[in-house]
Amino acid sequence: MTKDLNEKAILNELKQGSSFFKTQHKTEKRTFERSNEPTNDRTTEQIEKNNSEQLARRKVRHTFDIYEDQLQALHTLQLKAVQQGKRKPKLGTMVQEAIDSYLKNLPE
């Protein structure tokens, strides 16, 4: 047993302005203003740097144990960056940079 819908009555109600399906009248036009804020677009130098790094190095996922005080120090560095209005650095990125710095400063 199916109920037949009166499509004409429904369309008529929608066209004439049903109390359930009210049309919205726009009274104000929206204006879009541009701000002088810098965009988040990357410069070509940044793109070229990232591309060259990706070609030269490949990331490998590997876990390491670190001491609790080392993790606390990394969290403190993250907090300081945020307090200075900078982006919160990722722990992995910080560790990668620290390893690079350590390896670079090793005597050969």
N, C-alpha and C positions, 0 to 999 in steps of 0.2 A: 504494500500500500504506500504510494508516494503522493505527496501533496503537490498539486499544480500551482505554480507561481503565476501571478498576474503581472507579466513583465511590463505591460503598458502602464499599469497603475504605478509601478515602482519607478519607471523612467519619468513619468509625469510628476511624481512627487519630488524626485531629484531635481528636475528642471525648474520647478516652481519655488523651490526653496524650502525644503523640509526642515522641521524644527530639529531633527537629528543630524542633518547634513547641511549645516550652514556654510555659506560661502564667506570667505574672508575678504574684506575690502582693505586694500592697501591705502593708507592715508599719508604715509611718509615714504619718501624715496630714500633708499640707503645710499650713503656716500662712502666711498672708500678712500681713506687718506693714507698716503705713504708716510712712513716715519723715516727719520734719518738714522735709525738703528742699523748697525752693520748686519749683513745677512750671514747665514751659516754656510755660504758657498765656499768650497775649497778652491784655493788658487791652483794654477797649473803646476806650480813648483811643488806643492804638497802632493798632488796627484802623481807627478813624475817620481817623487821621492818614494811614495808608497809602492808604486809599480816596480821600481828598481829593487826595493827591499824584498818584495814578494818573489821576484825572479831569483834573487840571490839566496834567500833563506826560506826554508820550509818549516812550519811549526810541527812539533811532535808533542803529543800529550804524554806527560810523565809526572808521577806524583813523587813528592819529596816530603820528608818529615822535617819540620822546623820547630824550634823552641817556642814556648808560649810567649816569652818576652819579645822575640823577634816578630811574632804576629801582632802583638800589642803595639810595637813600634810602627809597623806598617799601617795599622788602623789609626794611630796618632797622626801619621803623615797624611793619610786620607782626610782626616778631620780638619787638619790645618789648611789643606788645599781648599776645602769647602768653605771654611771660615773666611778665607781670603777672596771668596767669590769666584773661585775657579771650579772647573768640573772635578768630580770625585774620580781620582785615578783608580784604575783597576789594579787589584793586587797582582795579578799575573804580569801585567805590563811593568809594574814597579820591580818585580823580581827579575824579569828579563833584562831590564836596564841595569839592575845591580850586578847581575852575572856578567853582562857585557863589559861593564866598568871594571869589574874584578879581573876578568880575563885580559882586558886591554892593558892594565897596569902591572901585570905579572912580568917579572924579569925573564928574558929569554935565554 
